[in-house]
Amino acid sequence: MLNEKLSWRYATKKMDPSRPVSEDKVAQIVEAIQMAPTSSGVQPFELFVVKNPEIRAQLREAAYDQSQLTDGSHVLVFAAWDNYSEERLDAVLDHNIAERGENAGLRDYYTKLKSMYLPRDAGTNHDHAARQAYIALGFALAVAAELEVDSTPMEGFDADRFDEILGLKEKGLHAVLTLPLGYRQADADWLLPMKKIRKPLDELVTEIA
Ligand SMILES: Cc1cc2nc3c(=O)[nH]c(=O)nc-3n(C[C@H](O)[C@H](O)[C@H](O)COP(=O)(O)O)c2cc1C
């Protein structure tokens, strides 16, 4: 059951540099990211899959020297749109129409969406786009766990530095999350033996019957 795998997973602190994740497993995790739902189906982010060791070393430096970035074999970087634009939203609409055929209702919907998004400031729109990337992060975490691939969700990095290293600004993107993938080095990870801590259900959940 997936819930058992969710208890198995943890934010891995020490990955084994001698155990790379297979391309097949990485592809399944990437597919989960592709399949994650987003607000109005816009998918306002891009994913960078970094394998190159030199680039990963630079990312590690920009992530307060967190070792998972070089000990893991693949580093996923989620980069959200810096803003919504007419062009970007039209491209989503055109894709929908190309796949499903002409649809006046859909055109109206996107006209309304543009009238809502485009007057807003870039920061508000970027934050909205970033929230969509977080949903995809959740899907990636769950599928990685299902495959018994270890991962560490991270927002502890210098996002501007990540942008520079990966050339994101020129693409109208801003790094929001990173997820190194690898395998736990069980004898060297201080977190592994520790109890998993979660809020008790009665604090988390209010049932309204
Ligand atoms: C959005 C997000 C950002 C995080 N950033 C970091 C990080 O930069 N470095 C790190 O070691 N762990 C990071 N974590 C891991 C959390 O500390 C961890 O998920 C939380 O304490 C729960 O523990 P568990 O994932 O081991 O169950 C992050 C988690 C999330 C969801």
The ligand as a Gaussian input file, in Angstrom:
#p B3LYP/6-31G(d) Opt

LIG

0 1
 C        9.119000      22.204000       0.659000
 C       10.128000      21.498000       1.503000
 C       11.397000      22.022000       1.661000
 C       12.369000      21.332000       2.400000
 N       13.662000      21.792000       2.420000
 C       14.630000      20.966000       2.958000
 C       16.009000      21.279000       2.789000
 O       16.397000      22.268000       2.188000
 N       16.908000      20.401000       3.303000
 C       16.545000      19.257000       3.952000
 O       17.430000      18.484000       4.374000
 N       15.237000      18.955000       4.130000
 C       14.281000      19.762000       3.637000
 N       12.958000      19.420000       3.753000
 C       12.601000      18.181000       4.464000
 C       11.707000      18.411000       5.681000
 O       12.442000      18.927000       6.737000
 C       11.050000      17.066000       6.020000
 O       10.281000      16.657000       4.913000
 C       10.161000      17.144000       7.260000
 O       10.927000      17.432000       8.391000
 C        9.411000      15.836000       7.479000
 O       10.292000      14.754000       7.581000
 P       10.307000      13.525000       6.569000
 O       10.219000      14.077000       5.170000
 O       11.639000      12.882000       6.824000
 O        9.143000      12.659000       6.891000
 C       11.994000      20.116000       3.045000
 C       10.699000      19.616000       2.894000
 C        9.785000      20.274000       2.113000
 C        8.421000      19.641000       1.912000

